[in-house]
Amino acid sequence: MKKTLLPILMGLSLFLFSCSKEQNLTGESSTSNSGGGPSGGGIFDRGGGGTSGDGDLPAFGLLGLEGGTFTINSSHNLIADVGYCSGVTSTTNQKIDNFTGTAYVHSQVANFVYTAATYQPTGGIINNGTADATLDQANDDAIAASAQFAAMPVDITLGALTSNITLTHVAPNTVVQVSSVNLNGNTLTLVGTPGGDDGFIINVSGSFDFSQSIISLSNVRPERVVFNFPNASAITVNKAANIFNGTILAPIGSVIYHNPAVFNGAIIAKNIAVHSDFNLTQKSFVFQ
């Protein structure tokens, strides 16, 4: 984990971001906390306290990883904490009707431009030493978790998913290996134990195209489902009819999610573009 910045940075003053013109925030410090985010004040969803590599993922609904690109352009409801790691280029952040959460911006982002009139997280924008330490740890945790998931023994091996399919748990954390996903008007059903808390780790080696489709959960929580992309995969979630439950984890992949679907989970990736009236409610993955 990278070193925490000097404590003096944490004493920098608050400021409000109420102006209507676009602002380029690449080194300012903001700790306006007028409201909490979905993580309930906690930085990480540690599931009882853990360390990097324990399988838990950072508690962000949207997290752009180091050196990547990140665009947010038009959302009805973004109920999530959002993170921009070191080196991220983000030139568009705007048009969010309801942004319930906090934005964490690393002091070493390549670029962060937002329209203050329409980019207003209830928890404010944090851009100081606390944000840097949080985001550095989150980036490390995401990379470690993806590698851990990819190395786990496989319970179910499948080829390309192109039609309706039901997967039933075979372990507390059922590991599924998939070559690619191309679902259009289909349903992927995940079935757990009644009264239990089963999880699904779905490792996808190739591309992921999800249009007008549903991830249906039976006795499974969205917080216990992760789609892991250890390769440089192209991931697209498209069309208003979608219901997506789970976390997309793509440390070197690219994710595009657009149109007003139902999305309960998180997107953690190298490159993220979310737009066209998308919705997202944060449900952070927890490994048990």
N, C-alpha and C positions, 0 to 999 in steps of 0.2 A: 504494500500500500504506500502511496506517495506520502511525503511528509506534510503535516498540517502547516498552513501558513502561520506566521507569527501572530500571537494573541492580539497584538495591537490592531490588526485588521478587523477584529470582531467588535471593536468599539466605534466603528464608523457610523455616522448618523443616519437616521431614517430619512426617506424622502417619498413624496407622493408622485404618482405618474399620471396626472390628470390632464395634461395637455393633449390637444387633438391631433397634432401632426405626428408623423412617424419619428421614432427615436432610435438611434443606433447606440446600443449599450454594450460596450466592450471592455469597460474597466471601472464602471461606477459601482457604488455599493448601495444596495437597497434592502431594507429589512422591514418593509411595511407588512405587518401581520394583522390585518383587520378581521381576518376570519381563518378558520382552519381548513385543512384539506381532507380528503378521504382517508388519509393515513392516520388521522386522529392525533396528529402531533408527533408520531413516531417517524424516524427517518427510514428505517428498514423494517421489513416484515420478517423478523428473525425467527418467529415460531418458538419463542422460549429462550432466545439468546444463542447466537452461533458465530461462526467465523467464515471468512472467505473460503468458498469451496464446500460449504455444508449443504448446498442444493437450494437454499432459499434464494429468492430473487429480491432485488431492491424494490421498495414500495413506491413505485412510480406507475402511473397509467401510461405515460409516454416518456421514453428515455432515449435520447439520441446519444450514441456512444462516441468515444474519442475520434476526432478526425473526420467525422461523417457530415452529412447534410440533413437538415430538418426544416420542414415547412408545415405550418398550420394556417389554413386559409378557408374559413367558413365552417362553423359548427353550431348546431342547435344546442347541444348539451355536452360539455366536457367536464365530467365530474372526476377529477383526477389531479394528482400532482405531476408536474411536467419538469423534466430535467434536460439541460444542455451541457454536455460534458466538454472537457478541454478540446480545443481545436475544431469544434463544430461550427459549420457555416449555416446560419439561419437568417435569411434576408426577408422572410415573410411570416408574420405572426399577427393575425387579425380576424375580425368578423366572427367572434364567439358570442352567441346570445347569452349563454349561462356557463361561466367558468368558475366552478366550485373547486378550489384547490390552490396550490402554491406553485410558483415557477422558480426553479433553482437554476441560476445561470453562472457557469464557471467564469472566473475572472480572465481566463485564457481562451475563451471562445474566439474563433477566427472572426466571427461576425454575429451579432444578434440585433435584428431590427424588428420593432413591433409598433403597431398603431395603437397608441394609448387609449383612444376613444373606444376601441372595440376589443382590446386585449386587456382584460381586467380580472386577473385571478383574485378570488376573495382573500387569499392569504398573502397577496402581494408578490413582488419579485425580489428574491434574495440573491444578492451578488456580492459575496464577501468571503471571508475565510471559512465560515461555516458551510457555505455552499460548495466551496472548493473541496473541502474534506469529504463532504457528503457525496459529491459527484465522483471524486476519485475512487472512493470505496465502492460506490454503485457500479462503476465501470468494471472494476476488478472482479466484483461479485458476479456480474453478468457473464463475463468471459469464462470464469472458473466454473460456473454452473453449467454452461453450455457444454464445455469439455467433459464435465462429470456425467451429464445425461447421455452424451454420445458414446461414452465408454461403458455404460451399464449393460449387463447381460440382457439380451432381447427375449421377451416372452412371446411376441407375435410378430411374424415377418410377412409383409405384404409387398406387392409390386406397386403399380400405379393405381391410385384410388380414382375411379371415374364414375361410380354409381352408388346408389344407396348401400350402406353397410352398417352393421351393428357390431360393436366390439364389447365383449364382456370381460370384466376384470379377472385376472388370474393371480394377482398378488396385490398387496397394499399399494404398491406403485407399479402398475403394469406398464412395461416398456414395449412400445410398438415401433418397428422399423418399416418405413415407407419409402419407396423410391421417388414418388411425386404425387401431387394431388391436383386433379382437374375436375372440380364438381360444379355443375351448372343445373340448378333446379333439383338438387339432391339433398339427402339427409345423412349425416354421420351421427350415429347414436352411440353414446358411451354409457355402459351400465355398470353400476357399482353394487355393493352389498347394502340391503336395506338396513338403516340404522348405523352404517359404518361411515368411513371417510376415505374411501378409495381414491387413488389418483391415477392419472394417465400421463405418461411421458411419451410423446409421439415424435420420434426423430425422423425428419424428412431430409433426404439427401439431395433432392432436386428442387424443381419449381413448385409453386403453390398458387393455384388459380381458383378462387372461391367466389362464385357468382350465383345470386338468387338461391342460396342454399342455407342449410340449418345445421348447427351443431347442437344436437339434442342431448340433454343430460338426464339420466335416471339414477337417482341416489348418488349423484356426484355433484360437487360444487365447482363453479368456475375457477375458484382459487386452487383447485387440485388438478388442473389440466394445463399442460404446456406443449406447444408445438415448437420443437427445437430444430433450428437450421444451422448445423455446424459449418456448412459450405456457403459460398457466395451466391445464395439462391435469390431468385426474383419472386416476391410474394405479393399477390394482388387480392384484395378483398373488395368486391364491387357489387353494386345493385342494392336497391332499397329493400328488397325482400329478405336480405340476409339476417340471420340470427347467429352471432358468433359468440361462443363461450370459451374462454381460455386465454392464455398468454402466448403471444408470438415472440420468440427469442431468436434473434438473428444477428450475432455479433459481427459478421462480415457480409450480411445480406442487406437487401433493399426491400422496403415495404411501402406499398401504395394502398391506402384505404380511403374510399370515397363513396358518397351518397348516404342518405339518412337511414342506415341500418341500425339494428340493435347489437351493441358490442359490449359484453361484460367480460372484462379482462384487462390486458395490457399489451403494449407494443414496445419492445426493447430491441433496438436494431442500430446498425451502422448508419443507414440512410432511411429516413422516414419522410413520407409526404402524405398528409391527411388533409382532405379538402371536400368541397361540395356538400356542405350541410351534414357532415358526419356526426355521429353520436358515440360517446365512449364513457362507460362507467367503470372506474378502476376496481379490479378484483385481483390483488397481487398473489402470485403463485407461492404456495408454501409446500416445501418438501417434508414429508413425515415418514 
